[in-house]
Amino acid sequence: MSKWNLLFISWITACVATAGSLFFSEVMNYPPCSLCWYQRILLYPLVLIFGVGLWTEDASYKKYVYPMAGLGLAVAAYHNLLYFGIISEELAPCTQELSCTNKQLELFGFLTIPLLSLFGFLMIMVLTWLDSRVGEKYEK
């Protein structure tokens, strides 16, 4: 797979994740909790970063993607640990009226909004890492 294809798939992933988060909050009226907001803050700029990377064909976009997607992955992992009860809800930064552990959506009995976020950030990290590997392979 070419570097451009990996970057394009990363951009599509960020676009779908952004559109999904907006769909859940604006169309389905699921209010985002504090951790969801942190994940959105880290996700939304990735659409622009990947877009600029596609437009300019400049591989330096990765120095911005890794920290943002890495932090997003960490917040999403923490959110999932809270959501599934592995970490006590007392450690959540969420307010009492909107808990980070509210079960708003469960597709197929297991696929939740925090889990979708985790998969999105993980996919972005893996695709960006693969892009780095492909670049090293062809440059030698």
C-alpha positions in Angstrom: 0.0 0.0 0.0 1.4 3.4 -0.9 2.1 6.2 1.5 -0.6 8.3 -0.1 -3.2 5.6 0.4 -2.3 5.2 4.1 -2.6 9.0 4.6 -5.9 9.0 2.7 -7.4 6.2 4.9 -6.2 8.1 8.0 -8.0 11.2 6.8 -11.1 9.2 6.0 -11.0 7.7 9.5 -10.6 11.1 11.1 -13.5 12.5 9.0 -15.8 9.5 9.9 -15.0 9.8 13.6 -15.6 13.5 13.5 -18.9 13.1 11.6 -19.9 10.3 14.0 -19.3 12.4 17.1 -21.3 15.3 15.7 -24.1 12.9 14.6 -24.3 11.4 18.1 -24.5 14.9 19.8 -26.4 17.0 17.2 -28.7 14.5 15.6 -29.2 11.8 18.3 -29.0 14.4 21.1 -26.5 12.5 23.2 -24.7 15.1 25.2 -20.9 14.6 25.3 -19.3 14.1 28.7 -16.1 15.9 29.8 -13.9 13.0 28.5 -15.7 13.0 25.2 -15.0 16.7 24.9 -11.3 16.1 25.5 -11.3 13.4 22.8 -13.1 15.8 20.4 -10.5 18.5 21.0 -7.8 16.0 20.0 -9.7 14.5 17.1 -11.1 17.4 15.1 -7.8 19.0 14.2 -6.6 15.7 12.8 -9.0 16.1 9.9 -7.2 19.3 8.9 -3.7 18.0 9.6 -4.3 14.9 7.4 -5.9 17.1 4.8 -2.9 19.4 4.6 -0.7 16.3 4.5 -2.6 15.0 1.5 -2.7 18.4 -0.2 1.0 19.1 0.2 2.3 15.5 0.1 4.6 16.5 3.0 5.3 13.7 5.5 6.0 16.2 8.4 2.3 16.0 9.3 3.3 13.0 11.5 5.0 15.1 14.1 1.6 16.7 14.8 -0.5 13.5 14.5 1.5 11.3 16.9 1.1 13.6 20.0 -2.6 14.4 19.3 -3.6 10.9 18.4 -1.5 9.4 21.3 -3.2 11.7 23.8 -6.6 10.9 22.3 -5.8 7.2 22.6 -4.8 7.6 26.2 -8.0 9.6 27.1 -10.1 7.1 25.2 -8.5 4.2 27.0 -9.1 5.9 30.4 -12.7 6.6 29.4 -13.2 2.9 28.5 -11.7 1.8 31.8 -14.2 4.1 33.6 -17.1 3.1 31.3 -16.7 -0.6 31.9 -16.2 -0.2 35.6 -12.5 -1.2 35.8 -11.7 2.1 37.4 -13.9 3.6 40.0 -16.3 6.3 38.8 -15.0 8.5 41.6 -11.9 9.1 39.5 -13.9 10.5 36.6 -13.6 14.2 35.8 -17.3 14.3 34.8 -20.0 16.2 36.5 -22.9 14.6 38.4 -25.5 15.5 35.9 -23.6 14.0 33.0 -21.5 11.0 34.0 -18.8 9.6 31.8 -20.2 6.2 32.4 -23.8 6.9 31.0 -24.8 4.1 28.7 -26.2 6.0 25.8 -25.6 3.6 23.0 -24.6 0.0 22.7 -24.5 -1.4 19.2 -24.5 -5.2 18.9 -24.5 -5.4 22.7 -20.9 -4.3 23.2 -19.9 -1.4 20.8 -20.2 1.9 22.8 -19.3 5.5 22.0 -16.1 5.4 24.1 -15.1 2.1 22.4 -15.7 3.7 18.9 -13.4 6.5 19.9 -10.7 4.1 21.1 -10.9 2.2 17.8 -10.7 5.4 15.8 -7.6 6.8 17.6 -6.0 3.3 17.5 -6.6 3.0 13.8 -5.1 6.5 13.2 -2.0 5.7 15.2 -1.5 2.3 13.4 -2.0 3.9 10.0 0.4 6.7 10.7 3.0 4.2 12.1 2.5 2.1 8.9 3.0 5.2 6.8 6.4 5.7 8.6 7.4 2.1 8.0 6.5 2.3 4.3 8.5 5.5 4.0 11.6 3.9 5.6 11.2 0.8 3.4 11.2 2.7 0.1 13.8 5.2 1.1 16.6 2.6 1.5 
